[in-house]
Amino acid sequence: MGSLIPDPVFNVGLAFVFITAASWLASRLKFSSIPFLILAGMLVGPHAPELGAFSFNLIYDSESIELLSRLGVLLLLFYLGLEFSARKLVESGKTLLKGGIFYVAFNFMRGLGFGWLFFDTWPEALVVAGVTGISSSAIITKLLVDFKRTANPETELVLGIMVIEDVFIAVYLSVLSGIMISGSLNIWQTLASTIVILVFIISIILFGQRLGAMFEKRFSFRSSEFFVIATFTMLMITGVLAERLHIAEAIGALLLGLVMAETTHNHRFIQIITPMRDLFGAVFFFSFGMAIDYRAFGEVITVVAIAVFITIFGNIINGMIASWLSGYKGRRAVNVAFTIIARGEFSIIVANFAAMSGMSGKLPAFAALYVLVLAFVSPALAKNTKLFYELINKSTGLFSKSKPS
């Protein structure tokens, strides 16, 4: 008796048909492929619309698609790390830390205030602060790649913000889970977890050059096949190790990229990673869309519209101030402020976790629609930073003394 579940290879192959169609449409419209890939996943995934007796649910969620999507995130962040180096981050450490901490803190406080105004309880406000306050490392990295800004000096600040956000996420989740599960907070456990994460991240960055030197000879492989296999093995091991330390596996991949950028094999890594980054990165955004259920959007449209408005303008202001604190002015400050607006998978995960713990059932729908809207808005904002720079300067004279870098 045959299984009712389609063949896994057919399922993944059909997914790639829709991924190709979404990417083609985006290229024709000269727009980022991210929102089109997310929409494609929504239209043919588990929560697809139905027309009478016909369902558009053509792709089922599977371990194969999940694995490919996770690989996409790892490759995106690994590539971004390769474009910089641990040494560059260390050299700019103090200024990046100052700007990054400001950005994360004020974004979270803004989200907390919004959550308190529009949701019922302080725990729900805490959830909303996480949903609206944490950037999407995958989407932002894809935008930096699409707009060829990975090598820009100000992208160092974007990297710094991602790392600081990851440390913050570890503390935030410890606090949130303590409140949801036991109704109290284990301060010592949270403190110990935070210290472990900080020590690990700071050690990798500070000793990046020495670690790079250690890998230098070990990756001097003549065989391209073996070089690719060894690179993937190292990436997988890093992801597993990062998760064991309660660090996002994507940040582990970013740190690995910073270390390997210190070697002479940097360009070889980039050469083999780039096509796979684009391929599996597309699967991630498609898979992300498959998890979104549009049916619950109706009751949260108004509050999402307000949240998006507040996020965009608040994020621009916080991003500009963080950039100035880190020494970036003029066009570079605008690039940072308009590039780090996107929110992503973390927002939906936190909202679903909260709903399963007995909080408002509106939270998952709020997070999903909020992320979807920003997925369309943020590429348009990031693409037109030159225009926004000129408009801001013309109306306020804010950058009159800054070079339009």
Buried (B, 14 or more C-beta within 10 A) or exposed (E): EEEEEBEEEEBBEBBBEBBEEBBEBBEEEEBBBBBBBBBBBBBBBBBBEEEEEEEBBBBBBBEBBBBBBBBBBBBBBBBBBBBBBBBBBBEBBEBBBBBBBBBBBBBBBBBBBBBBEBBEEEBBBBBBBBBBBBBBBBBBBBBBBBBEBBEBBBBBBBBBBBBBBBBBBBBBBBBBBBBBEEEEBBEEEBEEBBEBBEEBBBEBBBBBBEBBEEBBEEBEBEEEEEBBEBBBEBBBEBBEBBEEBBBBBBBBBBBBBBBBBBBEBBEBBBEBBBEBBBBBBBBBBBBBBBBBBBEBBEEBEEBBEEBBEBBBEBBBEBBBBBBBBBBBBBBBBBBBBBBBBBBBBBBBBBBBBBBEBEBBEBBBBBBBBBBBBBBBBBBEBBBBBEEBBBEBBEEEEBBEEBEEB
